[in-house]
Amino acid sequence: MTWPLSPRRIRLAALVLALGAAGALVIRDALGSDHQDTPEVELSPRMDINDVYAFPGSAPDRIAIVLTTSSPLTPGQTTAAAFDPDLLYQIKVDNDGDAVEDLVLQFTFDGTGANQTVNLRGPVAPVMTGMRTMIVPVGASVSGAVNTVLGSSGGIQVYAGPRDDPFFLDLEQFFRIIPDRKPVSGALAQLPDTPTASAFRPAGQAVDYLAGVNALAIVVELPEALLTAGGTPRLGLWGTISR
């Protein structure tokens, strides 16, 4: 997905790629959300990309990008939730319109639980593109404890930790309409199967199952100029998680 960036406005959009260990799948134009899309990520929720968002930043020349994973986390699960230190979380940036990443923001984690630390490398040119990936051999741009806003307000800022997951869908009714999409394990497996249905309930009767449920989020805000190339006013953004 691409959209124009300007000093005054960034068009709001979200591009979602849910990948297993295979790396990046390039999509030229897509809108959507893709939670628990394969058996592998259902059994390995830390590898499941929920959404990738891009928003206007805190100043006209800044952009905020969010990658979420590991949804749904109940309040009880949130306390112990942590990013996988054996995985590489990436936001990839195409700034010349060829659907190949020109820059990457790579996030790795050390430790577990409340003592985890996050390390951001980039934005920097990748060593490999497409289906192949590796950690770029540079030092961290930002590093520090999770659940903390790191970096500087005029440079790169990073937050990694649990956040509320605003996913507006009546999941109980959805799994009655399409029962084969219902997970076989985890919190969503506990949703009732009956009665079967062919349509969603009216708005006043719908159940917001994910109200109060969390995801693990990686949030980065930075100057647009660090991502654009030669003043090109369009960016393509997508996320990957890989071993």
C-alpha positions in Angstrom: 0.0 0.0 0.0 1.2 3.5 -0.7 -0.1 6.9 0.2 1.1 10.5 0.0 3.0 12.2 2.8 3.0 15.9 3.2 4.1 18.4 5.8 0.5 18.9 6.9 -1.2 15.5 6.5 -0.5 11.8 6.3 -3.4 9.8 4.9 -4.4 7.2 7.5 -4.1 3.6 6.3 -3.2 0.1 7.5 -1.4 -2.7 5.7 -1.5 -6.0 7.3 0.7 -9.0 6.5 0.5 -12.0 8.8 3.5 -14.2 8.2 5.1 -17.2 9.7 8.8 -17.9 9.7 9.1 -17.4 6.0 9.8 -13.7 6.0 8.1 -11.0 3.8 5.3 -11.3 1.3 5.1 -8.3 -1.0 1.6 -6.9 -1.7 1.2 -3.8 -3.8 -2.3 -2.7 -2.6 -4.1 -4.2 0.3 -6.4 -3.2 3.2 -7.4 -5.5 5.9 -6.7 -7.3 9.2 -5.6 -10.9 9.6 -5.6 -12.4 13.1 -4.7 -16.1 13.7 -4.7 -16.9 10.0 -2.8 -20.2 10.1 -2.4 -23.1 12.5 1.2 -22.2 13.0 0.5 -18.7 14.3 -2.4 -20.0 16.3 0.0 -22.2 18.2 2.7 -19.6 18.2 0.8 -16.3 19.0 4.0 -14.2 19.2 4.5 -14.8 15.5 1.0 -13.6 14.6 0.9 -10.1 13.1 -2.5 -8.6 13.9 -2.2 -5.2 12.2 0.2 -2.6 10.9 -1.0 1.0 11.3 0.4 4.4 10.2 -0.8 7.7 11.7 0.1 11.3 11.7 2.8 11.9 14.4 2.9 14.5 17.2 4.1 17.1 14.8 3.3 17.8 11.1 6.7 16.4 9.9 6.5 13.2 12.0 4.9 9.7 11.4 3.8 7.1 13.9 3.8 3.4 12.9 2.4 0.5 15.0 2.8 -3.2 14.6 0.6 -5.4 16.9 0.9 -9.1 17.7 -0.3 -11.7 20.2 -4.0 -10.8 20.4 -6.2 -11.5 22.2 -4.6 -11.2 25.6 -7.0 -11.1 28.6 -6.1 -8.9 31.5 -4.8 -12.0 33.4 -2.6 -13.0 30.4 -1.3 -9.4 29.9 0.7 -9.4 33.1 2.9 -12.2 31.9 2.9 -11.4 28.2 6.3 -10.8 26.6 7.8 -10.5 23.1 9.7 -13.5 21.9 13.5 -12.9 22.2 14.1 -15.5 19.4 12.1 -13.6 16.8 13.0 -10.6 14.6 10.1 -8.1 14.4 10.4 -5.7 11.4 8.6 -2.8 9.8 9.7 -2.5 6.1 9.6 0.7 4.1 9.4 1.0 0.3 10.1 4.7 -0.7 10.5 4.4 -4.5 7.3 2.5 -5.5 8.8 -0.8 -6.6 7.2 -2.9 -3.7 10.7 -3.8 -2.4 11.9 -2.6 1.0 14.4 0.2 0.8 14.6 0.6 4.6 13.9 -1.6 7.6 13.2 -0.9 11.2 14.2 -4.0 13.1 13.1 -4.8 16.7 14.7 -7.4 18.8 14.1 -8.2 22.5 16.3 -9.4 25.3 15.1 -11.1 28.5 11.6 -12.1 29.5 8.6 -10.6 31.3 8.7 -7.2 32.9 12.5 -7.1 32.7 12.6 -7.3 28.8 14.4 -4.7 26.8 13.7 -3.7 23.2 16.4 -2.7 20.7 15.6 -0.8 17.5 18.0 -0.9 14.6 17.2 1.5 11.8 15.8 2.9 9.8 18.6 1.5 7.7 19.0 -0.3 4.3 18.4 -4.0 4.7 21.1 -6.6 4.1 18.6 -8.8 2.3 15.2 -8.1 0.8 12.0 -10.1 0.1 11.8 -13.6 1.5 15.3 -13.5 3.0 16.2 -11.5 6.1 18.9 -11.0 8.7 19.7 -8.6 11.5 21.5 -5.5 10.1 25.1 -5.2 11.5 24.6 -1.8 13.1 24.2 -0.6 16.7 20.8 0.1 18.1 19.2 3.4 17.3 17.0 3.2 20.5 17.3 0.7 23.3 15.7 0.3 26.7 13.0 -1.3 28.9 9.6 -2.3 27.5 6.5 -0.5 28.8 8.5 2.7 28.6 8.5 5.5 26.0 12.1 5.6 24.8 14.1 8.0 22.7 13.6 11.7 22.1 10.6 13.7 21.0 12.6 15.3 18.2 14.2 12.1 17.0 13.1 8.5 17.2 10.7 7.3 19.9 9.8 3.7 20.7 7.3 2.0 22.9 6.9 -1.8 23.2 4.3 -3.4 25.4 0.7 -4.3 25.9 -2.0 -2.0 24.6 -5.8 -2.2 24.1 -6.8 -3.9 20.9 -9.6 -1.9 19.2 -10.9 -4.7 16.9 -14.6 -4.0 16.4 -16.2 -7.3 15.4 -18.9 -9.4 17.0 -16.7 -12.5 17.1 -19.3 -14.8 18.7 -21.6 -14.3 15.7 -18.8 -14.5 13.2 -17.7 -17.9 14.4 -21.3 -19.1 14.2 -21.5 -17.9 10.5 -18.1 -19.3 9.6 -17.4 -22.0 12.2 -14.2 -23.3 10.5 -12.5 -20.0 11.3 -12.8 -20.6 15.0 -9.5 -21.3 16.8 -9.1 -24.7 18.4 -7.1 -23.4 21.4 -6.8 -20.2 23.4 -9.4 -17.7 24.6 -11.3 -17.5 21.3 -11.9 -21.3 21.4 -14.2 -20.8 24.4 -16.8 -18.8 22.4 -20.1 -20.6 22.1 -20.8 -22.5 18.9 -24.6 -22.3 18.8 -26.9 -21.3 17.5 -25.7 -21.3 13.9 -26.2 -18.1 12.0 -26.1 -16.6 8.5 -25.8 -12.9 9.4 -24.5 -10.6 12.1 -26.7 -9.5 14.9 -28.2 -5.9 14.8 -25.8 -3.3 16.3 -27.7 -3.0 19.5 -27.4 -6.7 20.2 -23.8 -7.3 19.0 -21.2 -8.4 21.5 -17.8 -6.6 21.5 -15.9 -9.6 22.6 -12.5 -7.9 22.4 -13.5 -4.9 24.6 -10.8 -4.7 27.3 -8.6 -7.3 25.5 -5.0 -6.4 24.8 -2.3 -7.0 22.1 1.4 -6.6 22.3 2.3 -3.5 20.3 5.5 -2.0 18.9 5.1 1.7 18.3 7.7 4.0 16.7 7.4 7.7 15.9 10.0 9.4 13.9 10.6 12.2 11.4 9.1 11.5 7.9 12.4 12.6 6.4 14.1 9.5 7.8 11.9 7.3 5.6 11.3 9.3 2.4 13.9 9.3 -0.4 14.7 12.5 -2.2 11.4 14.1 -1.3 9.3 11.2 -2.7 5.9 11.8 -1.2 4.8 8.2 -1.0 5.6 5.3 1.3 4.8 1.6 1.3 4.8 0.0 4.8 4.4 -3.6 5.9 5.4 -5.8 8.8 7.1 -9.2 9.2 8.0 -11.5 12.1 10.7 -14.2 11.4 13.0 -16.6 13.1 
